[in-house]
Amino acid sequence: MATRKVTLSLDTAALDYAERAAKAHGISVSSWLSKAARREAVRTGYHPAPAKAGASIEALAESDEAELAAAEEDLRAQG
């Protein structure tokens, strides 16, 4: 999956939870937050964004399907 560098502001407690959870899973905080965001998006009814100019519908559909499959797999793994 492609990544993008972003700046986020989190409250201290949320960052503490994320750091502890990431450490417990042996992954980076960035990876943990990415997975958590993906799971939450699917849990709350994620819908793909409209097609971007210049991107093929097929490429966007494959990307969306891959993101959805990864999130659903994470959710199943969590129980």
C-alpha positions as CSV (number, residue, x, y, z in Angstrom):
1,M,0.0,0.0,0.0
2,A,1.2,3.5,-0.8
3,T,1.8,5.8,2.1
4,R,1.6,9.5,2.6
5,K,3.4,11.5,5.3
6,V,0.9,13.7,7.3
7,T,0.9,15.7,10.5
8,L,-1.7,14.8,13.1
9,S,-2.6,16.2,16.5
10,L,-3.7,13.7,19.1
11,D,-4.7,14.2,22.7
12,T,-2.1,12.9,25.1
13,A,-4.1,9.9,26.3
14,A,-4.9,8.8,22.7
15,L,-1.3,8.9,21.8
16,D,-0.3,7.0,24.9
17,Y,-2.9,4.3,24.0
18,A,-1.6,4.1,20.5
19,E,2.0,3.9,21.6
20,R,1.3,1.1,24.1
21,A,-0.9,-0.9,21.6
22,A,1.7,-0.5,18.8
23,K,4.5,-1.7,21.2
24,A,2.4,-4.7,22.3
25,H,1.8,-5.7,18.6
26,G,5.5,-5.1,17.7
27,I,4.7,-2.5,15.1
28,S,5.3,1.3,14.6
29,V,2.8,3.8,15.9
30,S,2.2,4.9,12.3
31,S,1.3,1.4,11.2
32,W,-0.9,0.9,14.3
33,L,-2.8,4.2,13.7
34,S,-3.1,3.4,10.0
35,K,-4.7,0.0,10.8
36,A,-6.9,1.5,13.5
37,A,-8.2,4.2,11.1
38,R,-8.9,1.6,8.4
39,R,-10.8,-0.6,10.9
40,E,-12.8,2.3,12.2
41,A,-13.7,3.5,8.7
42,V,-15.0,0.0,7.8
43,R,-16.8,-0.3,11.1
44,T,-18.6,3.0,10.6
45,G,-19.6,2.3,7.0
46,Y,-16.6,3.3,4.9
47,H,-17.5,4.2,1.3
48,P,-14.8,4.8,-1.4
49,A,-14.1,8.4,-2.3
50,P,-15.3,9.6,-5.8
51,A,-12.9,8.9,-8.7
52,K,-9.9,11.2,-8.9
53,A,-9.2,13.1,-12.1
54,G,-6.8,11.1,-14.3
55,A,-7.1,7.8,-12.4
56,S,-8.7,4.9,-14.1
57,I,-11.9,3.5,-12.5
58,E,-10.3,0.0,-12.5
59,A,-7.2,1.2,-10.6
60,L,-9.4,3.0,-8.0
61,A,-11.7,0.0,-7.6
62,E,-8.7,-2.3,-7.1
63,S,-7.2,0.1,-4.5
64,D,-10.5,0.4,-2.7
65,E,-11.1,-3.3,-2.7
66,A,-7.6,-3.9,-1.3
67,E,-8.1,-1.4,1.5
68,L,-11.5,-2.9,2.3
69,A,-10.2,-6.4,2.3
70,A,-7.3,-5.4,4.6
71,A,-9.6,-3.7,7.0
72,E,-12.0,-6.6,7.1
73,E,-9.1,-9.0,7.7
74,D,-7.9,-6.8,10.6
75,L,-11.4,-6.8,12.1
76,R,-11.7,-10.6,11.9
77,A,-8.3,-11.0,13.5
78,Q,-9.4,-8.7,16.4
79,G,-12.5,-10.9,16.9
